[in-house]
Amino acid sequence: MLRKLKITTKTSRANTWNDTFQTQDRYVIVTLKDGRRIRGYPTMFSTDPEEGFVYLYNPAWVNDNKSDIEEPDYIESNCHGFLVNRDNLDLLEFTLDPGETLTAKA
C-alpha cells in the first residue's frame, strides 16, 4: 500500500535478487567471468542470493565475434538449459522485449 501511495519503493521480498527475478519476466544475458555470454530464460533461481543459482531455459551463446552481418546473433546450445552459479557469473542483463523502449520515470 505504501508503494501505491508513493511513500516508499521497498517491497515485501527479502532482497533485490528475489525482487528482480519475481518482477522481471524477460530473457537475460549472463556474462560469465571468462567473458562468454549466454542468453536464456530464467525459469528457476535461488531464493538466497548468496547461493546464487540461475537456471536458464533454452540457452544460446551470444555471438560476440560476428565478422559478417549474415552470421547469427546467437548460437544455439541444443540443450534444455544451463544451471549457472554466481561464482561463474560476472553480470546479469535483463533484456528488452522486441519493440520495447525505455521511458524516463518521474
N, C-alpha and C positions, 0 to 999 in steps of 0.2 A: 504494500500500500504506500509506503514511504517513497518508493521509486516512482510510482504513478503520480505522486504529488510533487515529484522532482526535488525532494528533500535530501535524498541520498541515491547513490548508484550501486550501493552494496547489495549483494544477493544473499540468499539463504545457503548457498553452496559453500563447502568448506574451503575451497581455494580456487584460484584463477584457472588452473589446469582443468578441473571439473567444469567450471563455468563455461570455459571456451568450448570444450567438446560437447557440452549439452546444448549450447545455443547456436553453434556454427555448423549447420547441416550442409557441408560442402566438401569438395575434394581438397586434399592437402598435398603439398610438395615437401618432402622431407629431404633436407640436406644432411648427408652423413658426414662424420668428421673427416673422412678421406676425400671429401669433395663431390662424390657421386650424389645424384639426386633421383628420388623416386616419387612418382605421382600415384596416389591411390585414394580410396575412400575409407576413412577411419570408422570401421564398424564396431570396434571394441577398443577400450583404453583402460588403463589402471586408474582406480579412484584415488590412489595415493601417488602424487607427483614424484615422490622420492623413488618409487618403484619404476614409474615412467615407461610402461609398455604401451605401444600403439599397434593395433592390427590393421594393416592396410589391405583392403579387398581390391582385387583386380589391379594389382600394381603394374606400373610400366616405368622403365628407366627414362629419364629426361635426356633427350639427345642434345646435349650442350655443344657437341663438336660438329654440328652440321656444317658441311662445306658447300652445300648446294640447296637452294630453296625447295627442290623436289624431294629432299630427304625428309623423313617423318620427324615430327616434334618429339614423339615418344616411341620407345622400342618395347614392345610387349614382352612381359616376363613369362607368359604361358603358364602361370600358376594361379591358384586361388587367392593366395595372399602372402604377405610378409609380416612377421612379428618383429618390430623394431624396438630396441631398448634404448632408454635415454643415454646410456653410456656410449652409444654409437651415433647419437643424434646431435647435430650442431644447430639446426634451425628447422622450425615448422612454419610453412607458409600456407595460409588458408586462401584458396584461390577464389577469384570472382567467377560467378556463373556466366555462361555465354550471354553477351549483351548487357551485362550488369555494369553499372558505373558507380563510382563512389560519389557521394554527395556530402557536402560540408554539414556538420552537426552544429546546431546553435548552442 
